[in-house]
């Protein structure tokens, strides 16, 4: 594991963590990992090591990126910073622009949006773990029944957690109350889109989904955070898509590294990656 730094267009110094494959050759494909956290918290280093080792033992290098978080930064700034990070990573760690985007939750959303709308060099595939493709879903724009069971947090309570300067990673323990408050009050999407002039650019229409590269989708049918229907619709409409559905597990099921279903999901993903590579040889 090696930590690098690069500058984005706002002259922010962003850290990136590189995990080298245990099967090194000159053409190791690159997986660029984008973390989740509702765009409000999270870190490039949140993917459990046991999962990372599955990719590196299969022959993939992994580059994990941080990015500016909301509400300190706008969604547009966040996207632009990730574009700079991905383009930097492609130029530094690939010889033939061969890369795959892997996102969990909000990171999956960003992977899908970036591929369809913003990247000039497209990924060869996308791995979406419990992600979403649209901010227009009515379930995301209304108060969450799941989060309503927790004590209500208002703006006064979360104000001390919001910084005056851009923030590029933050632990869930520090920032989750912001996300909780936004979802309780149904204002999470509006907070993301507050400074966006063209909101259609930040959700995928049907035609956008059809342009996506091959997808691997993993999702729990009992996801309490993101509508399960988003993964199903994405799978049904995408040109090439495989889906692995789990039952009875929470939104971010793969933090449960010893769970049988989590292990099966990653086993299916590794098989999918092997088949993907063979089709391209």
N, C-alpha and C positions, 0 to 999 in steps of 0.2 A: 504494500500500500504506500502510495506517494501522494503528497498534497502539493498541488500547483496553484498558482494565482494568475489571473489575467484581468485586463481592464475592459469594462464594457463601454458603451458609447457615452455614458454619463460620467466616465472616469472613476467609477467605483471599482475597487479591487475585490474581485470575487474569488473565493477558494473553490477548488475542484479536487476530488479524490479519485486517484487512478488505481485500479486493481488489475494487475497484470495476470494474464492467463498462465496456467501451469504448463500449457502446451504451446510454447512460443515458436512462431514462425513469422516470416516477413509479412504475411497477409492475414494475421489474426483479425476477425471481424470485431467491431466495436459496438458495445451496448452503452447507450447514453441514458443514465438513470435520472429521473426527475421525481423528487419526493412529494408526498402529500402533506396534508395539514390544513385543508380549507383555504389555502393561499395565505394563511395567517400565522401558522407556526410550522415547525418541521425543520429537518436538516438533511443534507446530502448523505450523511452517515447513518441514517435510520434503518437501512435495509439490513436485517440480521445476517451475520457472517455465514451462517449455515446456508442461506440462500445464495449469497455471493459466491461461495465456493462451488456450488453446482454449476454456475455459469463459467467460472474460470477453469474448472476441471474439464469442461466440455470444449474449451478452446476459445472462449470469448474474453476479450478485455472489457473492463467496465469503467466508465467515467461517470462519476456522480457529481451533479451540479447543485450549488446553492443559487438562490435568486432573491430579488427584493420582495419583501412581504407587504401585504396590505394590512391595515389601511394607511401605513406610513407612505407607501408608494402606490401609484395607480396601476391598474391592470395593464395599461398600455406600456408603462415603464417596465413592468415585470416581464412582459412578452419580449420587448426589445432587448432586455438584458439576457434573457435565455437564448434569443437568436444569436447574440454575440458569443455566448458560451458554447453553443452547439457548433457554430462555424469555426470557432477557435479549436474545439476538440476534434472536429473532422480534419482540419489542416494539420494538427499536431500528431494525431494518433491513428490516422488511416492513410493508406497509400492509394486507395481507389474509391474514396467516398463511400465505403461500405459500412453502414451503421444501422442500428436498430434503436428505436426509442422505447423505453420501458418506464411506465409511470404507474404509481399507486395512488388511487383516489384523485385528489386534485392534480397530482402529477400525470395521471392518465388523461384527464381533461386537457391539460396543457400539451401533452404529446399529440393528441388528436387534433387540437386546434392549430398547433404549430405546423403539423404535417399538411393539413388541408388548406390553410390560409396564408401562412407566412414564410415557410422555408423555401429557399430557392433550390437547395439540394435536398431531395426527399429521402426519408428513411426507406430501407428495404422492407421493413415490417414494423409493427407496433404491438407492444405487449401492454394490455390494459387490465390492471387489477382493480376491481371495484371502482371503476371510473364513471364518467358521464361525458356527454358530448354537447349538451345544451344547457344554458342558463335560463332558458325560457320555460322549463318544466314548472308547472304550477305548484308541485310539491316542494320545490326548492324555494319558491317565492312566498310561501305562506308560513305562519308559525308552525314549527315542528311539534307534532304530538309527542314524539319520543323525548325531545329535550325539554318539553313543558313539564315533565315530571320532576325536574330539578328546580331548586329555588331560583326565582326570577332575578336576573342581573340587569340593571339598567345602565345608562351611559355614565352616570356618576361613579358607579362601582368599578367599571372597567377602564375609566379614563386614566388612572395611574399606570396602566399596562401599555398604553399607547405612547410610543417614543416620538421625539421631535425630529430625529434623524432617521434616514433609511435603515432598515433592519434586514439582515440577509439570512439569518437562521435563528431559531428560538425553540427551546424545549416545550413540549406540550404542557408541562406543569406550569410554565410561565404564561402561556398565551391562550390556552384552551378557553378560559373564561370569556375572552372576546368572541371567539367562534360560538360558544354556547349562547351568549347574549344575543348575537345576531340571528341565530337560528330560532331561538325562543320567540323573537319578535317578528320574524319573517322579513328581516331587512338585509340578510347576508348578500343576496344578489344585488340589491340596490347599492350596497356599500362597495361592491366590486366594480359596478358600472357607473359610479358617481361621476367620474371624469372622462367617460368614454363618449365620443361624439357619434360613432357608428356602432351601435350595440350588436347589429347583425354579424359583424366581423368576429364576435366572440362566442358564437354558437354555430353548430353545423346544421345546414339544411340537408334534405335528402340527397341532392345532387353532390354535395360536399362529401357525404359519407361514401357514396359510390366511387369517389376518386381515391379513397384511402388504400394504402398498400395492405398486404395480408395482415390480419389481426388475430391475436390470441387474447381471448377475454376470459377472466376468472372472476366469479362473483358469487356471493352467498345469496340464496333466495330469501333469506331472512334479514338482509341488510336493513338496519334501522336508520341509516344516515342518508344514503343515496337511493333513489327509486330503482328497484331491480328491473323495472320495465325499460329503463334507459339502456341497460346492457343487452336485453333481449331485442329491442328495436335496432340497436347498432349491429348486432349479429345478423339479424334477418335482412337488413338492407345492404350491408357491406358486400362487395363483390367476392372477396375471399376472407372467410372468418371461421375460426374454431372457438367454441365456448365450453368452459368447464364450470358447471354449477354445483355449489356446495349447499348443504342444508343445515339449518340450526346454528350457524356460526355468525359472529358479529361482522360488521362492516369490514374492518381491517383484520380479517381472519388469519392472515399469514404471520401476524405477530405471535400467534400460537404455533411455534415452530415444531412442537412435538405432536400436534394434532394429526390424526390419521388422514383427514381430508386435506389439510394443508400439504402434507407430504405427497399425496396423490396429485394435487393440483400442480405442484412443481415437477413431479415426474411426467405428467402430461405435457407441461411446457417444454421440458428438455427434449422429449420425443418430437414435439412440434418443431423445435429449433433444428434438430438433426434432419428432419424431413425437408425443412426449408433450405438448409445448406445443400443438401443433396440435389434438390431441384435446380439449384443455381450453379452446380459444378458442370 
